[in-house]
Amino acid sequence: MTRIEKRDSPEMFNRIAKTYDLVNRLLSFGLDRGWRKKVSRRIPKRSELKLVDLATGTADLIIGLVRENTAITEATGVDLSEGMLAIGRKKVLSKKLDDRISLIVGDAQSIPIESDSVAAVTISFGIRNVPDVDKCLQEMKRIIDSEGKAMVLEFSLPKNAIIRFGHLFYLRWVLPLVGGIVSGDFKAYRYLNTTIEDFPYGDAFCDKMLKAGFGNVKATPLSFGIATLYEGTK
């Protein structure tokens, strides 16, 4: 079976958009909500601020950030999948947040946002699907202002050998099976599994942020290292 390439991932996400949120809840056992709250607590403290969320998908993260941070006056979600954005827009309207949140089609490797114009830029479980990760990080640094912060929430692999073994079994066998059954797209969830295992994490990803020019770079493992929150400033 032909492997999905990263450049083709927007079309893949279009296919699984309708079941994406349900599969996320099932496969993460709801842990993803706690991880996103961790991002929310790290948003810069200002009286007013603008935020950009990349690979915003169905808008879970951006909605949570805006609801929990009243200082966010303008939030823009950027994604290449029209199918995911369509669902996200319905959620934004249903929560009456369309006066603060806008969702647009755009590429994380060439963000359609002015330089030095936002206080925070986030991306959750999306950067591993970007063909050129280094370019994405450079773009994230470009759009934040002089006191801005970039935050990357991404899956990683636990350091503990026993937990790592169990997690890899889950990624290789349970995730593709359950995701495939619920979504009807086994190929998509086999792709998502391999992107998690292949993606640099921990110190390797921190090195990428440093190379992109970020300062104060740090990594915070979450849930025994199943996910990691990376932060950097301009």
Helices and strands as residue ranges (DSSP letters): G 6-8, H 9-28, H 31-41, E 49-54, H 60-68, E 72-79, H 82-94, E 101-105, E 118-124, G 127-129, H 133-143, E 144-155, H 161-169, I 170-174, H 175-183, H 186-198, H 203-211, E 215-222, G 223-225, E 227-233
